[in-house]
Amino acid sequence: MKENILITGGSGFIGSNLVDFFIKEGHKVFVIDDLSTGLEENHNKKASYFHYDIINFIDDSKPIKDYIFNNRISIVYHLAASADIFLSINNPEKVYKINLDASIAILNACSQSNVKKFIFASTSAVYGEPEMLPVSEDHKTNPISPYGLTKLGFEQYMSFFEINNDIKMLAFRFPNVYGYRQRPDLEGGVLAIFEDVIKKNEQIKIFGDGNQTRDWVDVKDIIIALNLALDYSGKFKIMNLGSGKKTSINRLFNYFKSEMSYDKEPLYLDEREGDIKHMVMDCNTVFKKLKWRPLISLEVGVKSLVSRKDK
C-alpha cells in the first residue's frame, strides 16, 4: 500500500536518504526541515518541502496540524533533532526544547490528525556508559549528556502516550550511523570527518587513546529497518538498531589509512566530556520483530564510502 509519509529532518543525512528510498518505492513524501543542519542540495525533486523550525510548534501547533491534515499524512518519521552532544552540554535549554518539547507537540498533533503510525529516531546515548556489553533494550538507561536525556524523555512520553491514544508507535535507538551525505563539519560523523581530513592531507585528531569502541551501521542498512517499520503493527516498542559488533577508533583509522594510502599518524588529544568508552548493541529484538540485521560490514562500508563517484 502506498502511503503519504512525513519525514521531519528530511533534508539531513539520514532523513534525505529515507526520502529518496520512499520516493523510489512509490510513496508520496513530505518533509519538514529548517535547514539548520540539513542541506537543500539533498532535496528530492519529487518530494514536497516545508521549510520550518519545529521549535515553533511548541507555542503554536496549528501549522503542523494543518500540514498533516491537508496532505493526508498517514505515517510520520520523526528524525528532526539537535544531535550534537557537546552543544547539548553547553546549551541544554535549547536542546530540551527541540528534542523534547517540540517532539511532544508533533506527536500530539499527529494523534489529533488521524496519523496511523509514528516512528521516532532515538539513540544509544540513552544508555550512557554501559555496565555490560552488548547492550539490550532492557539495560539500565543512564544518559551522561542532555542530548541522551532528551531522547530518553521522549521515549518515556511515547510509552505514556500509548495508554490513551490509538496511534501506533515505534522508537529505534540508533548506533553510530555513517554513509552517503554525512557532513564532516558536524559532530558525530567520525567516518565523514576522517575521510575529509585525509583528503586535505591533514592530521587526524582522536580524542582519548583510540581504544574506545563504537557500534557502526551503514545508513543503507538503517533505511531498510525504517522501511520495515511500516509493517509493524504491535504495541509501542523500543528497538536497538546496531550491528552487534564493536570497533575501536584506532581500527577504524587503520581502515581509512589502508583504503586512502594515508601516511600520517593520528594526533591523540584528551578525552571529552560526554564521550563514553564503549558501546555495542544487542539487536535480537529488531531481528525477532522485523527480521532485520545489517548487511554491510564496517570495512566494506569504508571501501564504499571512499570510492563513491557522486560525492
N, C-alpha and C positions, 0 to 999 in steps of 0.2 A: 504493500500500500504506500502510495506517495504522500508525503506529509508536507505541511507548511512549518518550517523549522526556524526558530530564532536562536541565534548564537551571540551572546554578549561577549565582547572581546574578540570578535571575529576578524579583526584586522591584524591581530597579533600572530605570534609564532604558531602556537597550536591551533588557535581558532581559524586562521586563514587556511591551514591545511585541511581542517574539518569542513570548512565551506566548500573548498574545491572538491572534496570527496563526495559530499552530498549533492552538489550540482551534477557531478558525473553520474550519480545514481538516479537522477531524475526528480529529486525533491526540489521544492521551492524554498529558497533560503533567504532569510532576513538577518541583518546584522546591526547591533548597537555597539558603537565604539567611539571613544573620544579622541583617538589617535595620539594619546599621551605616550604610549609605547608601541602601538600598532602603526603600520605604515600603509599609506594609500596605494603604494606600488604592489601591495599584497592583494588588492581587491580583485574579485572575480566579476567580470562584466555582466554575468548572468544573475548575480545576487543583488539584493536591494540593501542600501546602507542608510542608517540613521545616525548622523554624527551628533552624539550627545554624551554628556558626562553622567554616569549612573548615580553619582552622589546627589544630583538634583532630585532624584526620585524619593529621597528621604522626606523632604518637605512637601513634594507635590508628585503623587504617583499617577496623576491623570494622563500625562504623556505616554507612559508605558502601557497603561490600561487601554488607551485608545489605539496605540500601535498594535498591540496584541489582538484586540477585537477587530479592528479594521482589516487586518491582514489574515484573520482567521488562523492564528498560530495555534498549533496543536502540541508541539514539542519545544521545550526550551533547554538549551545547553548554556549553563551559566559559567563562563570561563573568565569574565572580566574580573580583575583583581589588582591590588597593589601587591606584587610578588617579591619585592626587594626586602630581604630580611633585615639588612642594615638600615634601610630607610625606616622600617618599622620600629627599630630600636631608637632612632633619632627623632622620629615624628609619629609616635604611636597613635595619637588622637586622629590624625588624618587616615591612617591605615584602618583603624577601627570603623570609621565612618564608611569607607569604601567597601571593606571586606565583610563587615557585619551589618551595619545599619542599612546600607544600600541593598545588600543581598536580601535582607528581610523584607524590604519594600518591594523588591522584584518578585519574590516568592508569593507574597500576599497578593500582588497584582495578578500573577498567573492563576492563582486559585480563584480569584474573582472574575476571571475572564475565560473560563472553560478550557484552560490548558490541560491536556491529558497527562503529560509527563514532564518532570523537571529533573535534569541531570546536572550535578554540581561537581566542579573540579576542586577537590581538596588536595591535601599534601601529606607527605611522610613527615613533615615538620611537626605534626601534631604529637608525635611520639617523643620528641626531644632526644636525649641520649638514651638509646635502648639498654635495657637491663639484660636482654638476651637476644640472640640472633638465630634464625631470621625472625623478623617482627611480624606477628599475625595481627589481625584486626582486634583481637582480644588483649593485646599487650597494653599495659598501662599508658595512658596519654599524659605527657608532662612537657608541654612546649617550653622552649627556652628563649622564644622571641615573641613579640606581639603579633608578628605575621602568623606563626603557628597557633597562637591563642585565638586569633580571629577566625581562622579556618575551623578550628575545633568548636568554637562557639556557634558557628552557623550550622555545623553538623548536628549539634545538640538541639538547636532550634528546629531543624528539619524533623528530628525524631519526635519532638513535642508537637509539631505542626500536624503530623500524620494522624494524631489522635482524633481530631475534629474535622479533617479535610479528606476529600476523595482523591486528590491528585497523586499520581504515582511518582515516587522519588527514588533517586539513586545517587550516592556520593562515591566518587573514585578518589582514592588517595594516590596522587601521582608521585613517582620517584623523581630522579634527575632525568628529565626528558631532553633529548638532543635531536638535531636534524635540520632539515631544509627550512630556511627563513629565520633561524635563531640568530638574534643580534649579538655581536661581540661586545657592544657598548653597554649592555645591561647586565645586572647582577644575576648570577646563576647559570649563565651559558658557558660553562667551562670549556666544552669542546669548540664552540664558536670562537671563544677567546684564544685558545691555543692555536687554532688554525690561523686566525687573523695575525697574531703576534709573529708566528713563524713566517708567514707570507711577507711581513715587513722586515724580516731578518733581525728582529729584536729579541731580547732575552725574556723567556717565560718566567713569571713570578708565581711561586707556590707558597701559600700560607700554611705554616706548620712544616712538619718533616716530610710530607708527601705520602706517609704510610696510612693516612686516614682513608677509609673506603666508602664507596657510594654504590648505589644500585642504579644503573643507567638503562634507559629504554629508548629506542628509536621512535620518533614521532609517528612514523608509518604504522608501527605496532599499536601505539596509543589510539590512533584513529580507528583502527579495526575494533578495539574494545569499545570505544564510544559509539560506534555504529551498532554493535551487538546489543547495546543498552536499549535500542529501540524495541527489541522483542522481550525485554524483561517486564514481567507483569506481577512480580511478587511484592511483598511488603518492603518498606524502606530498608535499604541495606547499604552498608559501607563496605567497599571492596578495595584492597590493595591492588595497584597496577604495576608491580615491579617485575624484575626478571628472575629474582631468586638467586642472583649471582652478585657477589661483591668484587669490586675492582678498585685498587688503590690509585691515588692521583699519580704516583710515580709510574705505575704500569701504564696508565692512560698516556702519560707523557711519552713513554717509550714507543707506544703505538704510533703516535704522531711523528716522533723522531725518525722512526723507520720509514713511514709512508712518505714523508716530505723531505727526507735526506737533510735533516736539521743537525747542525754540528755544535750547537751551543748547549751548555748545561743550564738547568734552571737556577734561579735565584730564590733561595728559601728565606721567607720572612716570618715574623712572629704570627702565631695563631690569632684568629679574630674572634671577638665576642659574637656569640650566636651560632658559631660553627660547631657541629657535632663531630665526634671521632669516627663513628662507624654507622653504616646503615645497609641492610639488605632485607628485602621484604618477602614474607611468606605469601604466596599468591594462590593457595589452594581454594579459597572461597570463590574467586573470579573464574577459576577453571571449572569448579563444580557448577556454578550458576550460569556462566556464559560460554563455557568451553573455550576460554581464551588463554593462550600462552604467547609470549613474544617470540617471534621467529628470527629476528635479526640480532646476531651477537654483536657485542660492542666492537670487536676487532673488525668485523665486516662493515659495521656502521661507520667506523672511522674511514675505512677504504672508500666507501660510497660517498662520504661527505667531501673528502678532499679531491675526488675525481669528477665531481658534478660539472657538467658543461654549461648549465643555465644559471650560474651564480651571478 
